[in-house]
Amino acid sequence: MSVVATPNRGRIEGDRGEHGKPAARVLVVFESGRSGAAALRVGAELAEAGSGLSVVTLAPQARPLRCCGGGGAGPYNCAVRAEADMELREARELLGAEFKRAMFTVLVGHPDPPLVAWVAEHEFDVVLLPSHRLTLRGGRLARCLRRATAAEVRLVS
């Protein structure tokens, strides 16, 4: 199944861009599930219109404990990173071979990955976030991105 062949049935909130020209750089924050696939589909459509496409998954890490020498945060952090790698492989498979030039990245951070700084550093024009139920206007991450970057933040469900 290729996401590119599927028409966009997702709803997009926050579509404030200029509809006459495609965004130059598009970032999809991908996570497994329907809204993640919908965000990837919208990103693929924008990339087909001439935009550069980047896909990122997030791997929040727990801080290592100072006590209790064995176990601790190490195994948990490894599992979270492995899950983020699997999500990135899933995104790569959903996009298909047509998007070999897309950039795929796993962002790791303690306790949260530095997505806001990374978006600002790479100067993305549009950031596509999967929409979550029961979060007002995209939650904390969307608010931080809107406040700290010039990128247009869209929620896709």
SULCORQUI-V902217 format. One record per backbone hydrogen bond with DSSP energy under -0.5 kcal/mol. NH is the residue of the N-H (numbers start at 0). CO is the residue of the C=O. Records with the same first field share a line. If there is no record, write none. Layout:
NH: CO ; CO
//
This chain:
2: 93
3: 93
4: 1
5: 1 ; 2
8: 6
12: 10 ; 154
15: 13
18: 16
20: 17
25: 51
26: 125
27: 53
28: 26 ; 127
29: 27 ; 55
36: 32
37: 33
38: 34
39: 35
40: 36
41: 37
42: 38
43: 39
44: 40
45: 41
46: 42
47: 43
48: 44
49: 46
50: 45
51: 23
53: 25
54: 102
55: 27
56: 104
58: 106
60: 108
71: 69
73: 70
75: 71
76: 72
77: 73
78: 74
79: 75
80: 76
81: 77
82: 78
83: 79
84: 80
85: 81
86: 82
87: 83
88: 84
89: 85
90: 86
91: 87
92: 88
93: 89
94: 90
95: 91
98: 95
99: 96
101: 98
102: 52
104: 54
106: 56 ; 104
107: 105
108: 58
110: 60
114: 112
117: 113
118: 114
119: 115
120: 116
121: 117
122: 118 ; 119
123: 118
124: 24
125: 24
126: 151
127: 26
128: 126 ; 153
129: 28
130: 155
134: 131
136: 134
137: 134
138: 135
141: 137
142: 138
143: 139
144: 140
145: 141
146: 142
147: 143
148: 144
151: 124
152: 150
153: 126 ; 151
154: 12
155: 128 ; 153
156: 10
//
